[in-house]
Amino acid sequence: MQGLVEKKEPGKIKRFQLSRWTIKIKLITIMSIIFVLSTSTMILLATYFFREDSRVRIIETNMKIADAVGSEMKTEFASIIEKVKLILITMVMEDKKNDKDVFLDIFFQDDKDLLMIGEYEKDGDKLRPVFAPRYNLEALKELELNEFDLDKSVYMHTRSFMESFTGKDLVHNISLGTKLPTFAISVPRDKKTLDSIIIVVLRTNRVKDAFQQSKTGITEIFLINDRGDIVVHPEEQMILNEKNLFELPIVQEMLKSKLDSGQKTYFDKIAKEKYIGSYKKIGFAGVGVVSTVPEGKAFAEVYRIQRRNILIMTITLCIAFLVIYNYSNTLTTPLLKLVLATKEIETGNFHVPIQPTTKDEVGLLTDSFVDMGKGLEERDKVKNILGNMVDPIVVKEAMIDLQALKRGAEKQITAFFSDVASFSTISEKLSSVDLASLLNEYLSAMTIILKQHGGVLDKYIGDAIVGIFNAPVDVPNHPLEAARASVEMIKKLHELREYWTKNELYIKEAQAMDIRIGLNTGPAKVGFMGTDALASYTMMGDTVNLAARLEAAGKDYGVNILVSENTKNGIEQEMFTRFLDLVRVKGKHEPVKIYELICSKTEVPKHVLESSEIYNEAFSLYLKQDWVNAIEKFSEVIQISKQKDKAAELLIDRCVYYSNSSPGENWDGVFTRKHK
């Protein structure tokens, strides 16, 4: 609740603004803030410690899972390598071929996940079998695969297997070729000679049992090789796509680390979630087990408890709010009556029905408030009268610093003068009632436009309007604002004339009423001028006088708006002006270039542009005293113009005069006006 309160004291008026923050609101707010801060701090601290304790436990559990699965994988891979060695010994037996075949069949029958084993040597950038690979035909039949599928998978990954010729033991995911989750182990047959490698193809079923627990819990466990390729994963599709997880921070940590185990908290950009990860290297072919837990799931219980505590805090806060609210009413009710009385005074009702109900400080304040209302009633009357007689902007600035306006100042301004053409004729033919109605309608419309563009009303002189732009308050681009206002006034007068004609108001002369406007930009003295008892805000100086002369000169040139060169320079980016003449006005020795302000550059008719260019050519001939050609050009201007061009006619008359009475060789082209 806001309002302005005035309190009478000897010799001055104090003003203060009533805050929205009443005592009741302040009391409720302060108590609520204290309660919320204390409770929130406890909840945050409890959540933090509980969360950190949970984090430690999750990391420990994650590491144990990775270690356990890693140890199991280490044992499993050791078993696979031992079996491979036995198979190789059997395969190289030179005699007892039948016994060798029986022995190999037993190996394959005992291990349905062992699909193929073969020895290969390097043939350029290809692999060539040393002897025909042995296949688990029974298992392939069950899986609806054939020997070609396995051979194709091996050759699809030739580049990877080639690394084993450097002495490295490798594990590869070759599922793309078989369309089933399979992986291959490649090891050198002899690490001294490195002349051949052994490749074993197995189904992931052989080792996936150790990873199945990740499907039921929040932990996800997978096996990757030394390149970050997935070998075993709970999501079978990721195995079939031979997904590479090298970009995963926990994988990079494992591949770069010299330790065989570790952990890392990281943000997964793909999943857009934070994870807690652990890894365990199994010590064979750079293969490692990675165990990850999403933080959101890991701390789900922590957040659930946090939400429950917040709910309890909210309920408690509501109860506290009701208690504080009821208590605050006993303090704020008397003050609220004063606030409501203040709002009544704001609306102009100074007779407030309020009486002191207590004898404390609030009662004394109430008694003083009633007396204050009576004093404000008289002051409001004075203020309303002043507001109807002086521009509201001047009144506002005077209330801020009256002495500054009294002292006056010199500022760059744009002076505005307007007058109705032949108003004496109109006023003589109208009754006093119609004349007052016409003036009020015209002056109201023009003054509104003046104010909309930042102008300040100086005074009315009968039908004339005097305005100031850029004083007492600053108006950015004041020449342009004055020009815009002037053009808009001409358009508005056209609308008024159409309205008066359509509704048959006033007389024919009033319905054809026209105005002249003069604008000039420059320094002027502005401030309150007059006596201490009676003064008005106005402007003085040569800038003001020239604006008045330009308004009067508009009659001679037959134009609505005349502006000086200073004003023209400030508006030429947006407004279209036409150079008219070089004159020396009455009371000034220096010549002045005067221009007709026509409209915005975006609204200029084609014939106006053409006639303006020819007018400039004609004036150049006029300055050269080439009277005959100047008259011809000025006549061309009149022909192009779609309405009477009084300025061109005026210059033609001068050319005729000077052709008969030469101004002399030292003539500067300036025309001296003998009248205002």
Phi, psi and omega per residue, in radians:
M1 nan 2.206 -3.062
Q2 -2.202 2.712 3.062
G3 -3.039 2.833 3.085
L4 -1.830 2.260 -3.122
V5 -2.061 2.336 3.098
E6 -2.011 2.275 -3.115
K7 -2.116 2.159 -3.088
K8 -1.376 2.241 3.029
E9 -2.290 2.837 -3.108
P10 -0.999 1.997 3.004
G11 1.467 -0.036 -3.131
K12 -2.755 2.929 3.107
I13 -2.091 2.223 3.079
K14 -1.741 2.420 3.122
R15 -2.196 2.371 3.034
F16 -2.557 2.726 -3.062
Q17 -1.840 2.252 -3.140
L18 -1.279 2.216 -3.070
S19 -1.322 2.676 3.010
R20 -1.195 -0.424 -3.058
W21 -1.467 1.542 3.097
T22 -1.223 2.932 3.135
I23 -1.048 -0.681 3.138
K24 -1.076 -0.824 -3.120
I25 -1.137 -0.722 3.127
K26 -1.074 -0.782 -3.114
L27 -1.109 -0.810 3.130
I28 -1.113 -0.737 -3.100
T29 -1.130 -0.830 -3.111
I30 -1.074 -0.819 -3.129
M31 -1.138 -0.672 3.138
S32 -1.161 -0.725 3.138
I33 -1.095 -0.781 3.128
I34 -1.046 -0.788 -3.114
F35 -1.134 -0.829 -3.101
V36 -1.115 -0.746 -3.123
L37 -1.111 -0.795 -3.112
S38 -1.152 -0.797 -3.129
T39 -1.167 -0.745 -3.139
S40 -1.093 -0.681 3.129
T41 -1.081 -0.754 3.121
M42 -1.123 -0.741 3.138
I43 -1.117 -0.763 -3.125
L44 -1.123 -0.746 3.128
L45 -1.136 -0.774 3.136
A46 -1.092 -0.740 3.126
T47 -1.102 -0.740 -3.112
Y48 -1.066 -0.874 -3.096
F49 -1.176 -0.675 3.112
F50 -1.135 -0.704 -3.125
R51 -1.156 -0.758 3.135
E52 -1.137 -0.681 3.102
D53 -1.125 -0.710 3.108
S54 -1.138 -0.671 3.138
R55 -1.061 -0.787 -3.135
V56 -1.059 -0.760 -3.117
R57 -1.169 -0.686 3.140
I58 -1.141 -0.740 3.124
I59 -1.085 -0.764 3.128
E60 -1.079 -0.811 -3.138
T61 -1.094 -0.753 -3.134
N62 -1.059 -0.747 3.138
M63 -1.141 -0.698 -3.140
K64 -1.118 -0.728 3.130
I65 -1.101 -0.813 -3.138
A66 -1.070 -0.715 3.133
D67 -1.131 -0.767 -3.090
A68 -1.136 -0.834 -3.139
V69 -1.162 -0.670 3.126
G70 -1.082 -0.736 3.112
S71 -1.122 -0.689 3.134
E72 -1.144 -0.718 3.121
M73 -1.143 -0.657 3.127
K74 -1.065 -0.771 3.124
T75 -1.129 -0.713 -3.091
E76 -1.158 -0.758 -3.131
F77 -1.190 -0.611 3.076
A78 -1.098 -0.670 3.119
S79 -1.147 -0.709 -3.141
I80 -1.101 -0.769 -3.113
I81 -1.115 -0.703 3.128
E82 -1.112 -0.729 3.142
K83 -1.134 -0.678 3.126
V84 -1.069 -0.745 3.135
K85 -1.053 -0.743 3.123
L86 -1.105 -0.733 -3.136
I87 -1.112 -0.694 -3.127
L88 -1.129 -0.715 3.119
I89 -1.059 -0.711 -3.131
T90 -1.174 -0.706 -3.055
M91 -1.180 -0.439 -3.100
V92 -1.646 0.078 3.089
M93 -1.118 2.198 -3.051
E94 -1.502 -0.397 3.121
D95 -2.086 -3.138 3.133
K96 0.942 0.959 -3.079
K97 -1.056 -0.684 -3.123
N98 -1.120 -0.746 3.112
D99 -1.097 -0.645 -3.131
K100 -1.125 -0.751 -3.122
D101 -1.147 -0.710 3.121
V102 -1.097 -0.755 -3.112
F103 -1.084 -0.747 -3.142
L104 -1.179 -0.652 3.116
D105 -1.095 -0.648 3.121
I106 -1.123 -0.730 3.099
F107 -0.985 -0.842 -3.088
F108 -1.212 -0.628 3.131
Q109 -1.168 -0.648 -3.140
D110 -1.277 -0.353 -3.067
D111 -2.308 1.618 -3.110
K112 -1.204 -0.293 -3.111
D113 -1.529 -0.230 3.083
L114 -1.483 1.931 -2.996
L115 -1.710 -0.574 -3.070
M116 -2.813 2.638 2.997
I117 -2.531 2.382 -3.139
G118 -2.703 2.743 3.093
E119 -1.949 2.354 -3.047
Y120 -2.316 2.578 3.023
E121 -2.096 2.852 -3.051
K122 -1.444 2.286 3.053
D123 -2.216 1.472 -3.011
G124 1.200 -2.117 3.095
D125 -1.797 0.366 3.139
K126 -2.149 2.939 3.080
L127 -1.844 2.421 3.112
R128 -2.228 2.194 -3.113
P129 -1.097 2.355 3.037
V130 -1.253 -0.688 3.003
F131 -2.544 2.914 -3.063
A132 -1.060 2.241 3.111
P133 -1.073 2.631 3.095
R134 -1.738 2.326 -3.060
Y135 -2.033 2.600 3.023
N136 -1.519 1.478 -2.987
L137 -1.103 -0.644 -3.126
E138 -1.148 -0.730 3.121
A139 -1.193 -0.680 3.136
L140 -1.110 -0.654 3.130
K141 -1.121 -0.754 3.117
E142 -1.104 -0.594 -3.109
L143 -1.549 0.022 -3.121
E144 1.030 0.722 3.079
L145 -2.054 2.919 3.033
N146 -2.354 3.062 -3.086
E147 -1.068 -0.564 -3.121
F148 -1.099 -0.662 3.139
D149 -1.049 -0.720 -3.131
L150 -1.250 -0.740 3.115
D151 -1.057 -0.709 3.139
K152 -1.095 -0.747 -3.137
S153 -1.092 -0.690 3.133
V154 -1.119 -0.827 -3.079
Y155 -1.255 -0.432 3.060
M156 -1.134 -0.455 -3.086
H157 -1.965 0.478 -3.109
T158 -0.948 -0.784 -3.086
R159 -1.031 -0.686 3.127
S160 -1.187 -0.747 -3.118
F161 -1.139 -0.493 -3.103
M162 -1.019 -0.468 -3.106
E163 -1.128 -0.407 3.130
S164 -1.185 -0.333 3.067
F165 -1.256 -0.147 3.050
T166 -1.629 0.010 3.110
G167 1.798 0.086 -3.083
K168 -1.585 2.456 2.951
D169 -1.521 2.308 -3.040
L170 -2.308 2.641 3.021
V171 -2.168 2.260 -3.058
H172 -2.224 2.480 2.969
N173 -1.539 2.060 -3.097
I174 -2.094 0.564 -3.031
S175 -1.204 -0.447 -3.108
L176 -1.045 -0.634 -3.098
G177 -1.335 -0.660 -3.059
T178 -1.591 -0.275 -3.066
K179 1.095 0.270 3.056
L180 -2.309 2.691 3.113
P181 -1.133 1.797 -3.141
T182 -2.395 2.711 3.051
F183 -2.463 2.818 -3.109
A184 -2.218 2.563 3.050
I185 -1.993 2.229 3.085
S186 -2.107 2.250 -3.132
V187 -2.389 2.601 3.064
P188 -1.142 2.426 3.078
R189 -1.153 -0.706 3.123
D190 -2.467 1.981 -3.069
K191 -1.259 -0.121 3.077
K192 -1.530 -0.818 -3.088
T193 -1.540 -0.549 3.131
L194 0.930 0.642 -3.103
D195 -1.602 -0.258 3.100
S196 -2.683 2.836 3.118
I197 -2.254 2.715 3.093
I198 -1.842 2.274 3.105
I199 -2.074 2.225 3.125
V200 -2.101 2.246 3.125
V201 -1.889 2.251 -3.110
L202 -2.349 2.695 2.980
R203 -1.374 2.608 3.122
T204 -1.223 -0.243 3.099
N205 -0.975 -0.463 -3.075
R206 -1.091 -0.562 -3.049
V207 -2.119 -0.033 -2.978
K208 -1.335 -0.314 -3.111
D209 -0.994 -0.588 -3.113
A210 -1.222 -0.278 -3.091
F211 -1.768 -0.091 -3.038
Q212 -1.147 -0.427 -3.099
Q213 -1.100 -0.407 -3.122
S214 -1.217 -0.308 3.130
K215 -1.317 -0.456 -3.074
T216 -1.735 -0.414 -3.132
G217 -1.833 -2.955 3.129
I218 -1.567 -0.109 -3.122
T219 -1.564 2.373 3.082
E220 -1.982 2.164 -3.065
I221 -2.096 2.346 3.099
F222 -2.543 2.811 -3.101
L223 -1.962 2.295 3.135
I224 -2.250 2.729 3.097
N225 -1.636 -2.967 -3.031
D226 -1.303 -0.031 3.069
R227 -1.858 -0.039 -3.092
G228 1.585 0.086 3.118
D229 -1.305 2.439 3.087
I230 -1.261 2.287 3.054
V231 -1.828 -0.829 3.092
V232 -2.327 2.383 -3.120
H233 -2.677 2.547 3.108
P234 -1.044 -0.557 3.099
E235 -1.536 1.884 -3.045
E236 -1.080 -0.551 -3.101
Q237 -1.125 -0.552 3.123
M238 -1.199 -0.557 3.077
I239 -1.223 -0.798 -3.099
L240 -1.097 -0.566 3.131
N241 -1.465 0.014 -3.089
E242 0.872 0.842 -3.077
K243 -1.070 2.398 3.086
N244 -1.863 2.262 -3.101
L245 -1.980 0.503 -3.100
F246 -1.070 -0.557 -3.107
E247 -1.274 -0.227 3.138
L248 -1.220 2.198 -3.062
P249 -0.959 -0.660 -3.110
I250 -1.209 -0.575 3.095
V251 -1.190 -0.780 3.105
Q252 -1.069 -0.688 3.122
E253 -1.067 -0.763 -3.125
M254 -1.154 -0.777 -3.071
L255 -1.208 -0.521 -3.106
K256 -1.565 -0.409 -3.036
S257 -1.286 2.527 3.057
K258 -1.542 -0.183 3.108
L259 -1.459 2.692 -3.115
D260 -1.503 -0.109 3.095
S261 -2.660 2.777 3.128
G262 3.103 -3.125 -3.140
Q263 -2.559 2.778 -3.109
K264 -2.762 2.400 2.991
T265 -1.698 2.253 -3.016
Y266 -2.583 2.922 3.104
F267 -1.894 2.153 3.115
D268 -1.532 1.959 -3.087
K269 -1.153 -0.553 -3.120
I270 -1.296 -0.878 3.129
A271 -1.335 -0.267 -3.110
K272 0.944 0.865 -3.115
E273 -2.636 2.663 3.122
K274 -1.548 2.446 -3.088
Y275 -2.238 2.695 2.955
I276 -1.912 2.070 -3.055
G277 -2.125 2.617 3.056
S278 -2.365 2.724 3.120
Y279 -2.470 2.753 3.102
K280 -2.530 2.094 3.077
K281 -1.441 2.410 -3.079
I282 -1.588 -0.095 3.084
G283 1.432 0.339 3.101
F284 -2.437 2.159 3.021
A285 1.015 0.411 3.129
G286 1.244 0.180 -3.111
V287 -1.333 2.515 3.125
G288 -2.533 2.758 3.094
V289 -1.770 2.281 3.123
V290 -2.048 2.310 3.130
S291 -2.147 2.176 -3.098
T292 -2.227 2.616 3.105
V293 -2.361 2.180 3.059
P294 -1.145 2.287 -3.122
E295 -1.052 -0.640 -3.125
G296 -1.020 -0.727 3.118
K297 -1.355 -0.623 -3.107
A298 -1.114 -0.654 -3.080
F299 -1.808 0.338 -3.115
A300 -0.994 -0.737 -3.127
E301 -1.177 -0.652 3.112
V302 -1.058 -0.795 -3.110
Y303 -1.222 -0.572 3.104
R304 -1.109 -0.769 3.102
I305 -1.129 -0.668 3.116
Q306 -1.082 -0.795 3.121
R307 -1.083 -0.666 3.127
R308 -1.138 -0.698 3.113
N309 -1.156 -0.662 3.112
I310 -1.137 -0.693 3.101
L311 -1.076 -0.763 3.109
I312 -1.078 -0.727 3.131
M313 -1.093 -0.710 -3.131
T314 -1.116 -0.765 3.129
I315 -1.088 -0.786 3.139
T316 -1.110 -0.677 3.131
L317 -1.116 -0.691 3.114
C318 -1.094 -0.719 3.117
I319 -1.127 -0.776 3.121
A320 -1.100 -0.642 3.128
F321 -1.065 -0.780 -3.140
L322 -1.103 -0.722 3.135
V323 -1.112 -0.834 -3.120
I324 -1.148 -0.659 -3.129
Y325 -1.081 -0.822 -3.134
N326 -1.111 -0.664 3.136
Y327 -1.198 -0.679 -3.083
S328 -1.185 -0.432 3.130
N329 -1.054 -0.585 -3.134
T330 -1.188 -0.354 3.124
L331 -1.686 -0.603 -2.951
T332 -1.647 -0.306 -3.093
T333 -1.003 -0.858 3.108
P334 -1.066 -0.672 -3.136
L335 -1.216 -0.593 3.123
L336 -1.117 -0.625 3.083
K337 -1.081 -0.686 3.088
L338 -1.134 -0.696 3.126
V339 -1.105 -0.769 3.117
L340 -1.104 -0.655 3.081
A341 -1.125 -0.644 3.088
T342 -1.091 -0.729 3.115
K343 -1.108 -0.590 3.068
E344 -1.106 -0.737 3.121
I345 -1.130 -0.636 3.108
E346 -1.049 -0.602 -3.138
T347 -1.400 -0.096 3.116
G348 1.815 -0.006 3.092
N349 -1.601 1.760 -3.055
F350 -1.582 -0.138 3.104
H351 -1.691 1.511 -3.064
V352 -1.589 2.308 -3.128
P353 -1.445 1.334 -3.111
I354 -2.420 2.379 3.133
Q355 -2.311 2.600 3.105
P356 -1.067 2.337 3.119
T357 -1.866 -0.221 3.118
T358 -2.336 2.953 3.131
K359 -1.899 0.344 3.114
D360 -1.631 -2.827 -3.105
E361 -1.068 -0.622 3.129
V362 -1.159 -0.666 3.093
G363 -1.108 -0.749 3.105
L364 -1.108 -0.697 3.107
L365 -1.109 -0.690 3.128
T366 -1.105 -0.754 -3.139
D367 -1.095 -0.754 3.121
S368 -1.164 -0.569 -3.122
F369 -1.142 -0.717 3.120
V370 -1.089 -0.769 3.105
D371 -1.103 -0.667 -3.133
M372 -1.104 -0.691 3.138
G373 -1.031 -0.666 3.129
K374 -1.147 -0.677 3.126
G375 -1.237 -0.602 -3.128
L376 -1.196 -0.486 -3.138
E377 -1.073 -0.731 3.123
E378 -1.197 -0.730 -3.130
R379 -1.157 -0.595 -3.136
D380 -1.135 -0.621 3.105
K381 -1.089 -0.762 3.133
V382 -1.119 -0.733 -3.113
K383 -1.116 -0.712 3.136
N384 -1.131 -0.704 3.118
I385 -1.120 -0.766 -3.133
L386 -1.114 -0.676 -3.112
G387 -1.161 -0.433 3.119
N388 -1.488 -0.195 -3.060
M389 -1.922 -0.413 -3.075
V390 -2.165 2.526 3.108
D391 -0.931 2.302 -3.104
P392 -0.989 -0.583 3.126
I393 -1.118 -0.718 3.110
V394 -1.128 -0.727 3.115
V395 -1.069 -0.785 -3.130
K396 -1.075 -0.802 3.137
E397 -1.155 -0.614 3.119
A398 -1.150 -0.622 3.113
M399 -1.193 -0.502 3.119
I400 -1.353 -0.863 -3.115
D401 -2.679 1.469 -3.117
L402 -1.129 -0.670 -3.085
Q403 -1.106 -0.624 3.122
A404 -1.120 -0.684 3.107
L405 -1.222 -0.584 3.105
K406 -1.193 -0.676 3.132
R407 -1.146 -0.527 -3.133
G408 1.375 2.983 3.140
A409 -2.836 2.844 3.054
E410 -1.850 2.161 -3.077
K411 -2.361 2.746 2.969
Q412 -1.354 2.074 -3.102
I413 -2.284 2.974 2.909
T414 -2.057 2.019 -3.116
A415 -1.499 2.428 -3.080
F416 -2.143 2.197 3.050
F417 -2.271 2.306 3.043
S418 -2.364 2.661 -3.113
D419 -2.646 2.599 3.101
V420 -1.517 2.275 3.137
A421 -1.250 2.336 3.082
S422 0.953 0.712 -3.109
F423 -1.241 -0.451 3.126
S424 -1.042 -0.721 3.128
T425 -1.102 -0.729 3.139
I426 -1.138 -0.785 -3.075
S427 -1.159 -0.550 -3.140
E428 -1.221 -0.526 -3.055
K429 -1.623 -0.192 -3.111
L430 -1.746 2.600 3.012
S431 -1.242 2.852 -3.112
S432 -1.086 -0.600 3.142
V433 -1.195 -0.834 -3.140
D434 -1.157 -0.649 3.130
L435 -1.096 -0.772 3.121
A436 -1.112 -0.710 3.132
S437 -1.122 -0.780 3.133
L438 -1.072 -0.824 -3.125
L439 -1.104 -0.783 -3.127
N440 -1.084 -0.723 -3.140
E441 -1.144 -0.782 -3.130
Y442 -1.190 -0.870 -3.078
L443 -1.140 -0.636 3.125
S444 -1.099 -0.823 -3.115
A445 -1.092 -0.765 -3.113
M446 -1.206 -0.690 -3.111
T447 -1.171 -0.643 3.100
I448 -1.051 -0.770 3.121
I449 -1.116 -0.747 3.105
L450 -0.986 -0.779 -3.101
K451 -1.241 -0.625 -3.123
Q452 -1.080 -0.453 -3.108
H453 -1.810 0.318 3.029
G454 1.511 0.117 3.124
G455 -1.357 2.678 3.095
V456 -1.991 2.281 3.126
L457 -1.275 2.080 3.060
D458 -1.390 -0.977 -3.120
K459 -2.941 2.879 2.892
Y460 -1.843 2.353 3.032
I461 -2.125 1.525 -3.034
G462 1.141 -2.032 3.110
D463 -1.566 -0.109 -3.096
A464 -1.475 2.572 3.088
I465 -2.099 2.271 3.076
V466 -2.021 2.179 -3.106
G467 -2.291 2.788 -3.138
I468 -2.217 2.326 3.018
F469 -1.995 2.261 3.124
N470 1.533 0.335 3.006
A471 -2.750 2.450 0.036
P472 -1.390 -0.192 3.111
V473 -1.836 2.634 -3.112
D474 -1.245 2.416 3.072
V475 -2.176 1.874 3.115
P476 -0.992 2.424 3.137
N477 0.950 0.826 -3.055
H478 -1.068 -0.580 3.068
P479 -1.070 -0.711 -3.124
L480 -1.185 -0.700 3.114
E481 -1.118 -0.700 3.109
A482 -1.135 -0.690 3.123
A483 -1.152 -0.757 3.118
R484 -1.061 -0.764 3.134
A485 -1.074 -0.725 -3.104
S486 -1.116 -0.836 3.124
V487 -1.069 -0.698 3.140
E488 -1.164 -0.598 3.104
M489 -1.122 -0.701 3.115
I490 -1.091 -0.734 3.113
K491 -1.134 -0.721 -3.129
K492 -1.141 -0.690 3.116
L493 -1.098 -0.658 3.095
H494 -1.066 -0.724 3.105
E495 -1.128 -0.717 3.122
L496 -1.102 -0.736 -3.128
R497 -1.092 -0.738 3.111
E498 -1.092 -0.700 3.137
Y499 -1.153 -0.785 3.131
W500 -1.100 -0.702 -3.131
T501 -1.189 -0.789 -3.111
K502 -1.080 -0.669 -3.089
N503 -1.703 0.137 3.091
E504 0.928 0.843 3.130
L505 -1.651 2.561 3.085
Y506 1.042 -2.572 -3.068
I507 -2.027 2.984 -3.109
K508 -1.035 -0.703 3.142
E509 -1.078 -0.677 3.121
A510 -1.204 -0.664 3.136
Q511 -1.179 -0.331 3.099
A512 -1.875 0.292 -3.055
M513 -1.011 2.443 3.123
D514 -2.290 2.756 -3.125
I515 -2.259 2.764 3.045
R516 -2.118 2.483 -3.124
I517 -2.276 2.390 3.045
G518 -2.106 2.333 3.140
L519 -2.222 2.398 3.047
N520 -2.547 2.461 -3.120
T521 -2.032 2.359 3.129
G522 2.910 -3.028 -3.126
P523 -1.336 2.526 3.090
A524 -2.681 2.726 3.054
K525 -1.569 2.205 -3.119
V526 -2.204 2.577 3.121
G527 2.688 -3.102 3.079
F528 -1.312 2.164 3.128
M529 -2.042 2.368 3.136
G530 2.477 -2.631 3.134
T531 -1.740 3.010 3.094
D532 -1.107 -0.537 -3.091
A533 -1.476 -0.556 -3.070
L534 -2.527 2.043 -3.123
A535 -2.582 2.772 3.098
S536 -2.365 2.666 -3.142
Y537 -1.420 2.185 -3.089
T538 -2.659 -3.063 -3.134
M539 -2.275 2.641 -3.117
M540 -2.513 2.694 3.063
G541 2.278 3.066 -3.112
D542 -1.084 -0.619 3.120
T543 -1.017 -0.742 -3.137
V544 -1.192 -0.775 -3.111
N545 -1.072 -0.712 -3.130
L546 -1.151 -0.668 3.091
A547 -1.052 -0.722 3.110
A548 -1.136 -0.709 3.124
R549 -1.127 -0.670 3.137
L550 -1.134 -0.685 3.103
E551 -1.075 -0.742 3.131
A552 -1.194 -0.666 -3.106
A553 -1.169 -0.378 3.124
G554 -0.983 -0.505 3.119
K555 -1.134 -0.736 -3.105
D556 -1.155 -0.624 -3.064
Y557 -1.648 -0.067 3.085
G558 1.160 0.608 -3.128
V559 -2.102 2.778 3.127
N560 -1.452 -0.674 -3.042
I561 -2.273 2.124 3.045
L562 -1.972 2.328 3.140
V563 -2.261 2.715 3.106
S564 -1.448 3.027 3.130
E565 -1.140 -0.644 3.125
N566 -1.062 -0.757 3.125
T567 -1.194 -0.708 3.141
K568 -1.024 -0.717 3.141
N569 -1.116 -0.493 -3.114
G570 -1.493 -0.169 -3.055
I571 -2.158 -0.039 -2.966
E572 -1.167 -0.305 3.108
Q573 -1.243 -0.454 -3.053
E574 -2.078 -0.605 -3.008
M575 -1.822 2.599 3.119
F576 -1.700 2.196 3.119
T577 -2.185 2.702 3.091
R578 -2.106 2.194 3.069
F579 -1.138 2.338 -3.103
L580 -1.959 -0.876 -2.974
D581 -2.863 2.909 3.042
L582 -2.064 1.900 -2.992
V583 -2.224 2.850 3.009
R584 -2.105 1.889 -3.056
V585 -1.356 2.836 -3.108
K586 -1.128 2.282 3.121
G587 1.637 -0.105 3.139
K588 -2.259 2.455 -3.122
H589 -1.559 -0.631 -3.087
E590 -1.259 2.390 3.110
P591 -1.232 2.693 -3.091
V592 -2.257 2.305 3.005
K593 -1.486 2.271 -3.126
I594 -2.047 2.578 -3.058
Y595 -2.334 2.591 3.013
E596 -1.607 2.165 3.024
L597 -1.525 2.100 -3.023
I598 -1.800 -0.976 -3.072
C599 -3.004 -3.045 3.040
S600 -1.228 2.615 -3.128
K601 -1.082 -0.413 3.139
T602 -1.391 -0.130 -3.058
E603 -2.052 0.167 -3.035
V604 -1.290 2.172 3.056
P605 -1.180 2.686 -3.085
K606 -1.091 -0.715 -3.093
H607 -1.186 -0.469 3.098
V608 -1.228 -0.732 3.094
L609 -1.061 -0.772 -3.096
E610 -1.147 -0.809 -3.115
S611 -1.152 -0.568 3.132
S612 -1.155 -0.722 3.128
E613 -1.128 -0.741 3.135
I614 -1.177 -0.635 3.112
Y615 -1.058 -0.721 3.125
N616 -1.121 -0.690 3.096
E617 -1.107 -0.749 -3.133
A618 -1.098 -0.694 -3.114
F619 -1.197 -0.594 3.082
S620 -1.093 -0.727 3.085
L621 -1.138 -0.632 3.110
Y622 -1.077 -0.752 3.135
L623 -1.175 -0.503 3.115
K624 -1.461 0.040 -3.130
Q625 1.112 0.475 3.043
D626 -1.577 1.333 -2.926
W627 -1.105 -0.713 -3.058
V628 -1.121 -0.881 -3.138
N629 -1.197 -0.579 3.091
A630 -1.105 -0.765 3.125
I631 -1.077 -0.701 3.138
E632 -1.080 -0.760 3.132
K633 -1.186 -0.745 3.118
F634 -1.100 -0.606 3.100
S635 -1.160 -0.646 3.096
E636 -1.120 -0.633 3.083
V637 -1.059 -0.755 -3.112
I638 -1.128 -0.652 -3.136
Q639 -1.180 -0.704 -3.109
I640 -1.244 -0.661 -3.106
S641 -1.085 2.423 -3.130
K642 -1.519 0.026 3.066
Q643 -2.529 2.994 -3.077
K644 -1.048 2.279 3.124
D645 -1.919 1.564 -3.059
K646 -1.170 -0.533 3.141
A647 -1.134 -0.769 3.116
A648 -1.129 -0.690 3.112
E649 -1.106 -0.688 3.130
L650 -1.098 -0.731 -3.139
L651 -1.219 -0.570 3.067
I652 -1.101 -0.767 3.119
D653 -1.049 -0.695 3.132
R654 -1.152 -0.745 3.137
C655 -1.047 -0.721 3.105
V656 -1.081 -0.755 -3.125
Y657 -1.123 -0.820 -3.096
Y658 -1.215 -0.473 3.105
S659 -1.173 -0.471 3.098
N660 -1.622 -0.445 -3.124
S661 -2.395 1.564 -3.015
S662 -1.051 2.383 3.117
P663 -1.320 -0.134 3.120
G664 1.713 2.861 -3.077
E665 -1.200 -0.509 -3.090
N666 -1.530 0.172 -3.129
W667 -1.136 2.283 -3.087
D668 -1.676 0.068 3.104
G669 1.453 0.014 -3.090
V670 -1.532 2.312 3.078
F671 -1.720 2.235 -3.118
T672 -1.669 2.095 3.094
R673 -1.434 2.231 -3.113
K674 -1.553 -0.253 -3.116
H675 -2.166 2.902 -3.105
K676 -1.229 nan nan
